[in-house]
């Protein structure tokens, strides 16, 4: 695991975008696992800028999103498909047929979840999976107590997650209680994982996830077992890490070697 401490949110977003761009230069037809939420907005904004101003080509990529609320239509302003359209897909040259977001109105949920898993396999697996982290340490909607071997499935959201998401809805009673989500086991099969986090509110859980024990109570901690994880944090999110000085030193030293490392440091 490589932990990069950026000075601020903007630098965090640029560093994350650098990783995605390097992946696309190596393999234009990369399979990207994508996340929603406020954290990756800066990453997506930077990818859009590079597409428009620098010619970054995403025409051959295949995308799979982590999750979607149950019973929200793709056109609902709080659906994750709507979020992705507004923040990324509408502004780049991705082929619409290569976009995959869980369908919240699936009638046979178990069958849909298996289909989603099969689609990932048919695409050759995810090359790089972007993740955020919840306040309780969840990745995707794998709430505390989720199996670390779990697959795409229906998940009941915790009260904390529902409360955290209530700010996006006019009426707290409208916040969905269920979501379709990739499982921890599905995420762990990605060839590379990119976890991003920012803000002081994430500092304590980041420390637990990255330097604490591996436990189903903090599902992000499973990433400690992945062979190729890069974590990019802003200064506030990384403030409680015990080995913070070491992570900063490593990042500065490795900047000199980027052309030779091409992003493959573990």
N, C-alpha and C positions, 0 to 999 in steps of 0.2 A: 504494500500500500504506500502510495506517495501522497503526502499532504502538503498542499501549496497554500500559503497564507498571503493573500493579496492585500493591498493597502485599503481597498474600498470595493464597493459593489461594482463599479464600472470596470475596474481592473479584473475582478473575479469573472465578470461576464466576458471580457476579452480573452482571458486565458482559457476559459471553457470553449469559446468559439475557435480559438487556435487549435484545440484538440479535435474538434469536429472537422475543421477544414483540413487538417493533416490526414485524418481518416479518409476524407473524400478524395484527396489527391492520391492517396495510395490505392483507393478502390472507389471509383465513381459510383458504382452500383451498390454502395454500402447499405446495410439494413440498420436503420437508426431506431432505437427505442427512445420514446419521448415522454416528457413529464409536463404536467400543468402546475398552476400555482403562481404566486408572485415571484418566486425566486428565479425561474428560468426566463422571465420576460426580457431581461437585459441580454441574455444569451441569444434569444430569438431575434431581438432587435438588431444585434450585431451581425447575425447571419444574414438578415434581410439587407442590411447596409452593404455587406460584402458582395452579396448577389447583385445588387443594383449598381454599385460603384466600382467593384473590382472584378465582376464577372464570375463570381463563385457559382458553379453549376451544380444544381440539385435535381436535374432532370431524370437521372437514373436511380435515385435513391428510393428505397422502400421504407415506410415508417410504420411503427406499431406503438400506439400509446398505451400507457400503463393501465388506465382505468377510466371509468365513466359511472356517473350516478345512475341508479336504476330508475326507470320511468321518466327520465328527462329526454325530450326529443333533441335531435342534433341541432335544431334551430333555437332551442331555449337559450337565452342569454347567459345562463349559469351552467350550461352543459360544457363538458370538456371538449367536445367536437367544435362547438362555437368558439371557445377560447382559442383552440389551435388554428381555426380558420382566420380569426381576427388578428392573431399575433404572429402567425408564420405562414400557413399554407397559401393564403390569398396573395402573398407578397413575394413568393418565390416560384420557380418553374418546376415544382414537383408535379409528377403525373398523378392526377386524381385517383386513377385506378390502383395506385401503389400506396394509398393512404389507408391505414387501418386504425380505427378507434372503436373500442367496445360499444356495442349498440344497446342503449339503455332500455329499449322497448322490446328486447328479445322475448318471444313467447315461451320458448323452451330454453331456459337459462343454462342448464347443464350441457345441453347439446351445443349451444352457442359457445360456451367456454371451451369445450373440446375442439370445436371448429377453430377458435382463435389460436389455441395451442398448435393445432395442425397447420394453420397458415404460417405461423412463425417457423415451423420446421420446414415447410415447403419452400420458404424464402431462403433457407440455408442457415437460419439462426440469426440472432441479433449481434451485429458487430460491435456496437457501442451503445450502452444503455445510459441515458441521462436520468438522474434521480434528484429529487429534493428529499427533505426529511421533515416529518411532522414533529410537533412539540413534544410528543410522547415517544419519539424515536421510530415511528413507523415509516416504511418505504412503500410506495404505491398506497393502497389502502390495507396493507397487512398490519392490522392493529396489534397491540400488545397481546401476546398469547398465541399469535398465529404460528402455525407450523413452519419451521425453517425449510421444510421440503415441499411447501404448498405450491399448487398450480393455479392457473386462472380459474376463478370461481366467484360466487356471490359472497359478499362479506357484509356483516352487520357492523355499522360504524359505532364507535364509542361516543359517550356523551361529550368528551373533550373535543373530539373531532367535529361533532355536530355543532358544538358551541363555537369552535374556531371558525367554522365555515358560515356561521349565521350572519356575519357581517356582510356577506355578499348577497343576501336575500332581504327583500322588503319585510317579510314576515318570518320570524324564526321557525314557525310551524311548517314553513314550506321547505325547510332544509331536508333533503333526502336522508333516510335512515339506512339505506342499503346502497352498495356499489358493486359493479363487476370490476375485478382487479386481477392483474397478473399476480401470481404467487411469488413467494420468496425464492422457491426452487426455480421458477421460470426465470426470474431476474438473475439468479446466480449462474445460469447457463450462458448469459451474454459473454462474448469473448473479452470485452472490456467494459468497465463501469466507470461513469463519471458522476460523482456526487457533488452537488453544489449547495452551499448554505450561506446565509448572510444574516447579520443582525445579532444584537446582544441576547435576544430571546432564545436563540438557538444554541448559545454557548454551552450551557450545562448539558443538554442532551447530546451535542456533538462530542463532548468529552466522554460521556458514558458510552456512546456508540463506537468511538474509535479507540479508546484506551481502557474501557471497562471490559467485563466478561462478555463472552458471546452468550446471548440469552434470547429466548423467544419473547421475553418481556420488552426488549428493545430490538425490533426486527432488523434495524439498520446494522446492528452489531454483527450480523451474519456476514457482512461484507469483509470482515477481517479474515475470512476463510477463502475469499476469492483471490485468484492468482494475479489479477491485473486491475487494480482499482486506483483511480486518481481522485482525490478529494480536493476541491478548490473552495476556500473559505475567504470571506473578508475578515478584517482584523477583529471585528467585534465577535463574530461567530467562533473564531479560534482562540479567544482570550483565555479560556479556562483549560486549555490543553496543557498537560504537565510537561510535555516535551516541545513546547512551542518554540523555544530558541533553536533547538535542533532542526525543526522543520523549516524555519526561516533560513538557517544556514545552508541546508541542503538545497533549497530552491535557488538561492543566490549562486551557489557553486555550480549547479547544473545548468544555469542559464548559458554558461560558456560552452557547454557541450551539446546544445540543442540540435545543431546540424547533424551531429553524429548519432545522437540518441533517437531522433525522429519520434519522440514521444513514447518510447517503449521502456522507460525506466520503471522498475518495480521494486 
